[in-house]
Amino acid sequence: MAGNRQLPLLLVLATLGAALILYRLALSGERRPSHVPRKRPLPDDSRIPHGPLVWKKRIVAVGDLHGDLKNAKTVLRMARIIDDDDAWIAGNDTLVQTGDMVDRGTDTIALYRLFQSLRGQARAAGGEMYSILGNHEMMNALGDWRYVTKDDIATFGSISKRQDLLSDQGWIGQEWLSNYTVTAKVPLTPYNSSNHHLAFSHGSLHPNLALLTPFPENPNAIGHSLLAKALRKPMPKPHPPYSYPGLPSDVTKDEITIYGENGVLWWRGLATEDDEAKVCAWAKTLQERLGVRKIIGGHTPNFEEIVSRCNGEVVVIDTGISKAYGGVSSALEIVYSLYDVEESTEDHPHDLQVSFKAGKPAQRLREVEEVTALYPGGKRVTLDRRSGLVELQV
């Protein structure tokens, strides 16, 4: 009898749990990928001889923040980017933020002030920051304010004052125009190499999008042109409460494409396509076209973890950090190291990954690349670790 009395309670709890999941997905406007990321055993690279460290670079990437200053700071501290006083402590590390800092929350001004300050501190310390424009930044610029909260508008003072700060005459608009791009190509080494780079964007990079090359110069120029047109004063009145203004009247075909469903701000294919083989084929095409080894983006949230696909060659880092989603706080860490090779490696010719023999003499080095997902409580999950021999013109 006791078990029968408990049954309705269990059904209620199960219903509430399902409703919460559906609410999260409805709020995000996206469906969660149904695939399960493939796991593979990490390589045993101990047999490759190496000597002193020649070069080391640490890159930290953070996904969508959506108006949540508190959780943004939590993630940056967790990743050892800032201290308790919000000061840059990452030395010469590189920080990448993949867009969508606006909408759904209330901390637009504070978030952009924080990243503006960190950019200057990073440069002074020998570090670097890459800031990516998301679809929500471009939506705000174009007057599409469907996800702007009333409380966020209140922090600006009014709709008109918010538009003033977002315009090309306001400090946020000027930040976007000066320091934000729609893609980034981040080098792993300071040496001459054609494939030691990582590609970053907000949405997925479409393998058939012609305007991606030359990368990242061409998509960034097109994105900047569209942004500049959107931020010109007088800006159209935003929707809501007014009617949707649409794209600028003098928009070009390429600008329409880059903001379209297959553009770098909106496409989700690398995250949502269930066929892993298809995703990996897309990734290979992109790697060859763009001269990169990994493709990293946000935009499509998985509320439990960072998603790694194709043996770590595609990584989706949006985990719904903002309290608007209630997802997990996370950051992606890439540590790339080069070591002198002390002993003969003639017995392992297949370990030579990349060779550059043209021009000045190349030096044989051992590379080690470690990709780790960072979570609260010191939790670290290794997504990829690879090691091999390379020849670089140092």
ROZA-289292 format. One record per residue (C-alpha): x, y, z; residue number from 0; residue in three letters. Coordinates in Angstrom, 1 decimal. Each point is the difference from the previous one (the first is absolute). Example, Ala and Ser with C-alpha at 12.3 -4.5 7.8 and 13.67 -1.06 7.14 Angstrom:
   east  north     up   k   r
   12.3   -4.5    7.8   0 ALA
    1.4    3.4   -0.7   1 SER
! end
This chain:
   east  north     up   k   r
    0.0    0.0    0.0   0 MET
    2.8    2.4    0.9   1 ALA
    1.6   -0.6   -3.4   2 GLY
   -3.3    0.8   -1.7   3 ASN
   -0.4    3.2    1.9   4 ARG
    3.5    1.1   -1.1   5 GLN
   -0.7   -0.7   -3.7   6 LEU
   -1.9    3.3   -0.7   7 PRO
    2.8    2.0    1.7   8 LEU
    2.6   -1.7   -2.2   9 LEU
   -2.0    0.8   -3.1  10 LEU
   -0.3    3.6    1.0  11 VAL
    3.8    0.3    0.6  12 LEU
    0.7   -1.7   -3.4  13 ALA
   -2.4    2.4   -1.7  14 THR
    1.6    3.0    1.6  15 LEU
    3.5   -1.2   -1.1  16 GLY
   -1.2   -0.5   -3.6  17 ALA
   -1.6    3.5    0.1  18 ALA
    3.2    1.6    1.1  19 LEU
    2.0   -1.6   -2.8  20 ILE
   -2.6    1.1   -2.6  21 LEU
    0.0    3.6    1.5  22 TYR
    3.8    0.2   -0.4  23 ARG
   -0.1   -1.1   -3.6  24 LEU
   -2.9    2.3   -0.8  25 ALA
    1.8    2.9    1.6  26 LEU
    3.1   -0.7   -2.0  27 SER
   -1.8   -0.1   -3.3  28 GLY
    2.2   -3.0   -0.9  29 GLU
   -0.3   -3.7    0.1  30 ARG
    2.7   -1.9    1.8  31 ARG
    2.1   -2.3   -2.2  32 PRO
   -1.2   -3.6    0.3  33 SER
    3.3   -1.5   -0.8  34 HIS
    2.3   -1.3    2.8  35 VAL
    3.6    1.3   -0.5  36 PRO
    2.4   -2.9   -0.8  37 ARG
    2.6   -0.8    2.5  38 LYS
    3.4   -1.3   -1.0  39 ARG
    3.0   -1.2    2.0  40 PRO
    2.6    2.6    0.4  41 LEU
    3.4   -0.8   -1.6  42 PRO
    3.0   -1.1    1.9  43 ASP
    2.6    2.5   -1.2  44 ASP
    2.7   -0.8    2.5  45 SER
    2.2   -1.8   -2.5  46 ARG
    0.7    3.1   -2.0  47 ILE
    3.3    1.5    1.3  48 PRO
    0.1    3.6    0.9  49 HIS
    2.2    2.6    1.7  50 GLY
   -0.4    3.5    1.3  51 PRO
   -3.2    2.0   -0.5  52 LEU
    0.3    2.4   -3.0  53 VAL
   -3.5    1.5    0.0  54 TRP
   -3.2   -0.2    1.9  55 LYS
   -3.4    1.7   -0.6  56 LYS
   -3.2   -0.2    2.0  57 ARG
   -3.3    1.0   -1.6  58 ILE
   -3.2    0.3    2.0  59 VAL
   -3.4    0.2   -1.8  60 ALA
   -3.3    1.0    1.6  61 VAL
   -3.4   -0.4   -1.6  62 GLY
   -3.3    1.9    0.1  63 ASP
   -0.4    2.2    3.1  64 LEU
   -3.3    1.7   -0.7  65 HIS
   -0.1    2.9    2.5  66 GLY
    1.2   -1.8    3.1  67 ASP
    3.0    1.8    1.5  68 LEU
    0.2   -2.2    3.1  69 LYS
    0.2   -3.3   -1.8  70 ASN
    2.4    1.5   -2.5  71 ALA
    2.4    0.9    2.8  72 LYS
   -0.4   -3.4    1.5  73 THR
    1.1   -1.6   -3.3  74 VAL
    2.9    2.4   -0.4  75 LEU
    1.3   -0.7    3.5  76 ARG
   -0.5   -3.7   -0.4  77 MET
    2.2    0.2   -3.1  78 ALA
    2.6    2.0    1.8  79 ARG
   -0.5    3.1   -2.2  80 ILE
   -1.0    2.5    2.7  81 ILE
    0.4    0.2    3.8  82 ASP
   -2.5    1.0    2.7  83 ASP
    0.6    3.6   -0.9  84 ASP
   -0.8   -0.6   -3.7  85 ASP
    3.6    0.6   -1.0  86 ALA
    1.7   -1.9   -2.8  87 TRP
    2.2   -2.7    1.4  88 ILE
    0.5   -2.1   -3.1  89 ALA
    3.3    1.5   -1.1  90 GLY
    0.7   -0.7   -3.6  91 ASN
   -3.0   -2.3   -0.5  92 ASP
   -2.6    0.5   -2.6  93 THR
   -3.8    0.4    0.8  94 LEU
   -2.6   -0.5   -2.7  95 VAL
   -3.7    0.8    0.6  96 GLN
   -2.3   -1.3   -2.7  97 THR
   -2.8    2.5    0.1  98 GLY
   -3.5    0.5    1.4  99 ASP
    0.9    2.1    3.0 100 MET
   -3.3    2.0   -0.5 101 VAL
   -3.7   -0.9    0.5 102 ASP
   -1.9   -2.2    2.5 103 ARG
    1.7    1.7    3.0 104 GLY
    0.5    3.4    1.5 105 THR
    3.8    0.5    0.1 106 ASP
    0.8    1.2   -3.6 107 THR
    1.8    3.2    1.1 108 ILE
    2.0   -1.7    2.8 109 ALA
    1.0   -3.0   -2.2 110 LEU
    1.4    2.2   -2.8 111 TYR
    1.8    2.2    2.6 112 ARG
    1.6   -3.1    1.5 113 LEU
    1.2   -1.3   -3.4 114 PHE
    1.1    3.5   -1.0 115 GLN
    2.2    0.2    3.1 116 SER
    1.3   -3.5   -0.4 117 LEU
    1.1    0.6   -3.6 118 ARG
    2.3    2.8    1.1 119 GLY
    1.3   -2.0    3.0 120 GLN
    0.7   -3.0   -2.3 121 ALA
    2.0    2.1   -2.4 122 ARG
    2.1    1.5    2.8 123 ALA
    0.8   -3.4    1.3 124 ALA
    0.9   -1.5   -3.4 125 GLY
   -3.3   -1.8   -0.4 126 GLY
   -2.7    0.3   -2.6 127 GLU
   -3.7    0.1   -0.3 128 MET
   -2.3   -0.9   -2.9 129 TYR
   -3.6    1.1    0.1 130 SER
   -2.5   -1.6   -2.4 131 ILE
   -3.3    1.6   -1.0 132 LEU
   -3.0   -2.3    0.6 133 GLY
   -3.4    0.1   -1.7 134 ASN
   -1.4    1.8    3.0 135 HIS
    2.6    2.9   -0.3 136 GLU
   -1.0    0.4   -3.7 137 MET
   -3.7   -0.2    0.9 138 MET
    0.4    2.8    2.5 139 ASN
    1.9    2.1   -2.6 140 ALA
   -2.7   -0.6   -2.6 141 LEU
   -2.9    0.9    2.4 142 GLY
   -1.2   -3.5    0.7 143 ASP
   -0.5    0.2    3.8 144 TRP
   -2.3   -2.9    0.5 145 ARG
    2.3   -1.5    2.7 146 TYR
    0.9    3.3    1.7 147 VAL
   -1.4    0.1    3.5 148 THR
   -1.8    3.0    1.5 149 LYS
    2.4    0.0    2.9 150 ASP
    3.0    0.2   -2.4 151 ASP
   -1.6    3.0   -1.7 152 ILE
   -0.4    1.6    3.4 153 ALA
    3.8   -0.3    0.7 154 THR
    0.5    2.3   -3.1 155 PHE
   -2.8    2.4    1.1 156 GLY
   -2.3   -0.3   -3.0 157 SER
   -0.3   -1.6   -3.5 158 ILE
    1.5    3.1   -1.6 159 SER
    3.0    0.1    2.4 160 LYS
    0.6   -3.7   -0.6 161 ARG
    0.1    0.6   -3.8 162 GLN
    2.3    2.9    0.5 163 ASP
    2.6   -2.2    1.8 164 LEU
   -0.4   -2.8   -2.6 165 LEU
    0.5    2.5   -2.9 166 SER
    3.2    0.8   -1.8 167 ASP
    0.2    3.1    2.3 168 GLN
   -0.5   -2.0    3.2 169 GLY
    2.8   -1.8    1.8 170 TRP
   -1.6   -3.5   -0.3 171 ILE
   -0.5    0.5   -3.8 172 GLY
    3.6    1.3   -0.3 173 GLN
    1.2   -3.1    2.0 174 GLU
   -1.8   -2.3   -2.5 175 TRP
    1.4    1.8   -3.0 176 LEU
    3.6    0.2    1.4 177 SER
    0.4   -3.4    1.8 178 ASN
   -2.7   -2.4   -1.1 179 TYR
    0.0   -2.3   -3.1 180 THR
   -2.3   -2.7   -1.3 181 VAL
    2.9   -2.6   -0.2 182 THR
    3.5   -0.4    1.4 183 ALA
    3.0   -2.1   -1.1 184 LYS
    2.2   -0.4    3.1 185 VAL
    3.6   -1.2   -0.5 186 PRO
    1.4   -2.8    2.2 187 LEU
    3.7    0.9   -0.7 188 THR
    1.9    3.2   -0.9 189 PRO
    1.7   -1.9   -2.8 190 TYR
   -0.7   -0.4   -3.7 191 ASN
   -2.7   -2.7   -0.3 192 SER
   -3.0   -0.5   -2.1 193 SER
   -2.1   -2.2    2.2 194 ASN
    0.9    1.0    3.6 195 HIS
   -3.2    2.2    0.4 196 HIS
   -3.4   -0.3    1.7 197 LEU
   -3.2    1.4   -1.6 198 ALA
   -2.5    1.7    2.2 199 PHE
   -3.5    1.3   -0.8 200 SER
   -3.3    0.4    1.7 201 HIS
   -2.1   -2.4   -2.1 202 GLY
    1.3   -2.9   -2.1 203 SER
    2.2    0.6   -3.0 204 LEU
   -1.8   -1.3   -3.1 205 HIS
    2.4   -2.1   -2.2 206 PRO
   -1.7    1.3   -3.2 207 ASN
    0.0    3.7    1.0 208 LEU
    2.1    1.6   -2.7 209 ALA
    0.6    3.3    1.8 210 LEU
    2.0   -1.7    2.8 211 LEU
    3.2    0.3   -2.0 212 THR
    2.5    1.6    0.3 213 PRO
   -0.5   -0.9    3.7 214 PHE
   -0.6    2.0    2.2 215 PRO
    0.6    3.2   -2.0 216 GLU
   -3.0   -0.3   -2.4 217 ASN
   -2.8   -1.0    2.5 218 PRO
    1.3    2.6    2.5 219 ASN
    0.0    2.7   -2.6 220 ALA
   -3.6   -0.8   -1.1 221 ILE
   -1.2   -0.3    3.6 222 GLY
    1.6    3.3    0.9 223 HIS
   -1.6    1.7   -2.9 224 SER
   -3.5   -1.2    1.0 225 LEU
    0.6    1.0    3.6 226 LEU
    1.2    3.5   -1.0 227 ALA
   -3.1    0.5   -2.1 228 LYS
   -2.3   -1.2    2.8 229 ALA
    1.6    2.4    2.6 230 LEU
   -0.2    3.1   -2.1 231 ARG
   -2.1    2.8    1.5 232 LYS
   -2.9    0.5   -0.1 233 PRO
   -0.6   -3.6    0.8 234 MET
   -3.5   -1.4   -0.7 235 PRO
   -2.3   -0.4    3.0 236 LYS
    0.3   -3.5    1.4 237 PRO
   -2.5   -2.8   -0.1 238 HIS
   -1.7   -0.3    2.5 239 PRO
   -1.8    2.3    0.6 240 PRO
    0.3    1.2   -3.6 241 TYR
   -0.2   -2.0   -3.2 242 SER
    3.0   -2.0   -1.1 243 TYR
    2.3    2.3   -2.0 244 PRO
    1.7   -2.7   -2.0 245 GLY
    3.5    0.2   -1.5 246 LEU
    1.5    3.4   -1.1 247 PRO
   -1.3    1.2   -3.4 248 SER
    3.5   -0.1   -1.5 249 ASP
    0.9   -3.5    1.1 250 VAL
    2.0   -2.1   -2.4 251 THR
   -0.5   -3.6   -1.2 252 LYS
    2.9   -1.2    2.1 253 ASP
   -1.3    1.8    3.1 254 GLU
   -3.4   -1.7   -0.4 255 ILE
    1.8   -3.3   -0.4 256 THR
    2.2    0.3    3.1 257 ILE
   -3.1    0.9    2.1 258 TYR
   -2.1   -2.7   -1.7 259 GLY
   -0.9   -3.5    1.2 260 GLU
    3.3   -1.5   -1.3 261 ASN
    2.1    2.9    1.2 262 GLY
    2.6    0.0    2.8 263 VAL
   -2.4    1.6    2.5 264 LEU
   -3.0   -2.3   -0.4 265 TRP
    0.9   -3.5   -1.5 266 TRP
    0.0   -2.9    2.5 267 ARG
    0.9   -2.9   -2.2 268 GLY
    3.2   -1.1    1.8 269 LEU
   -1.9   -0.1    3.3 270 ALA
   -3.4   -1.4   -1.0 271 THR
    0.8   -2.4   -2.9 272 GLU
   -0.5   -3.6    1.4 273 ASP
    2.1   -1.7   -2.7 274 ASP
    3.5    0.1    1.5 275 GLU
    1.6   -1.1   -3.3 276 ALA
   -1.6    2.9   -1.8 277 LYS
    1.2    2.5    2.7 278 VAL
    3.6   -1.4   -0.2 279 CYS
   -0.1    0.3   -3.8 280 ALA
   -1.1    3.6    0.4 281 TRP
    2.8    0.6    2.5 282 ALA
    2.6   -1.5   -2.3 283 LYS
   -1.1    2.4   -2.8 284 THR
    0.2    3.0    2.3 285 LEU
    3.4   -1.0    1.3 286 GLN
    1.4   -0.2   -3.5 287 GLU
   -1.7    3.1   -1.2 288 ARG
    0.8    2.2    3.0 289 LEU
    3.3   -1.3    1.1 290 GLY
   -1.1   -1.0    3.5 291 VAL
    0.1   -3.1    2.1 292 ARG
   -3.1    0.6    2.2 293 LYS
   -3.3    1.8   -0.5 294 ILE
   -1.4    1.4    3.3 295 ILE
   -3.3    1.9    0.5 296 GLY
   -3.0    0.6    2.2 297 GLY
   -3.6    0.9   -0.8 298 HIS
   -1.6   -3.4    0.6 299 THR
   -0.2   -0.9    3.7 300 PRO
    0.5   -3.3    1.7 301 ASN
   -0.9    0.7    3.6 302 PHE
    2.2   -2.8    1.5 303 GLU
    3.3    0.2   -1.8 304 GLU
    2.3    1.3   -2.8 305 ILE
   -0.6   -2.1   -3.1 306 VAL
    3.0   -1.5   -1.8 307 SER
   -0.5   -1.7   -3.4 308 ARG
    2.3   -1.7   -2.6 309 CYS
    2.7   -0.8    2.6 310 ASN
    0.2    3.5    1.3 311 GLY
    0.2    1.8   -3.4 312 GLU
   -3.4    1.6    0.5 313 VAL
   -0.9    1.5    3.4 314 VAL
   -3.2    1.7    1.0 315 VAL
    0.5    2.0    3.2 316 ILE
   -3.5    1.5    0.7 317 ASP
   -1.2   -1.6    3.3 318 THR
   -2.6    2.6    0.9 319 GLY
    2.2    1.8    2.5 320 ILE
   -2.6    2.8    0.6 321 SER
   -2.5   -0.4    2.8 322 LYS
   -2.6    0.6   -2.8 323 ALA
    0.8   -3.6   -1.0 324 TYR
    1.1   -1.6    3.2 325 GLY
    2.7   -2.0   -1.7 326 GLY
    3.5   -1.0    1.2 327 VAL
    2.9    2.5    0.3 328 SER
    2.8   -1.0   -2.3 329 SER
    3.1    1.0   -1.9 330 ALA
    2.1   -1.6   -2.6 331 LEU
    3.8   -0.2    0.5 332 GLU
    2.5   -0.7   -2.7 333 ILE
    3.6   -0.4    1.0 334 VAL
    2.5   -0.3   -2.9 335 TYR
    3.7   -0.8    0.7 336 SER
    3.1   -0.5   -2.1 337 LEU
    3.1   -1.8    1.2 338 TYR
    3.5   -0.5   -1.4 339 ASP
    0.6   -3.5   -1.2 340 VAL
    3.1   -1.4    1.6 341 GLU
    0.3   -3.6   -1.2 342 GLU
   -0.2   -1.5   -3.5 343 SER
   -3.6   -0.5   -1.2 344 THR
    0.9   -1.9   -3.2 345 GLU
   -1.8   -3.1    1.4 346 ASP
   -3.3    1.9    0.0 347 HIS
   -0.3    1.7   -3.3 348 PRO
   -3.8   -0.2    0.1 349 HIS
    0.0    2.3    3.0 350 ASP
    0.9    2.9   -2.3 351 LEU
   -3.3    2.0   -0.2 352 GLN
    0.9    3.1   -1.9 353 VAL
    3.1    0.9   -1.9 354 SER
    1.1    3.4   -1.5 355 PHE
    3.2   -0.3   -2.1 356 LYS
   -0.3    3.0   -2.2 357 ALA
    1.9    3.2    0.8 358 GLY
    2.2    0.1    3.0 359 LYS
    1.0   -3.2    1.8 360 PRO
   -2.6   -1.7    2.2 361 ALA
    0.4   -1.3    3.5 362 GLN
   -1.4   -3.3    1.1 363 ARG
   -2.1    0.4    3.2 364 LEU
   -2.4   -2.1    2.0 365 ARG
   -3.5    1.6    0.3 366 GLU
   -2.5   -0.8    2.8 367 VAL
   -3.5    1.3   -0.2 368 GLU
   -2.4   -0.5    2.9 369 GLU
   -3.7    1.1   -0.2 370 VAL
   -1.9    0.0    3.3 371 THR
   -3.5    1.0    1.1 372 ALA
    0.0    1.9    3.3 373 LEU
   -2.9   -0.1    2.4 374 TYR
   -0.8    1.2    3.5 375 PRO
    1.7   -1.6    3.0 376 GLY
    3.3   -0.6   -1.9 377 GLY
   -1.6   -2.6   -2.3 378 LYS
    2.1   -0.5   -3.1 379 ARG
   -1.0   -2.3   -2.9 380 VAL
    2.6   -0.7   -2.7 381 THR
   -1.6    0.2   -3.4 382 LEU
    3.1   -0.5   -2.1 383 ASP
    3.7   -0.6    0.4 384 ARG
    2.3   -0.5   -2.9 385 ARG
    3.8   -0.1   -0.4 386 SER
    2.3   -0.3   -2.9 387 GLY
    3.0    1.3   -1.9 388 LEU
   -0.1    3.1   -2.1 389 VAL
    2.5    2.0   -2.0 390 GLU
   -0.4    3.7    0.4 391 LEU
    2.0    3.0   -1.3 392 GLN
    0.9    1.5    3.3 393 VAL
! end
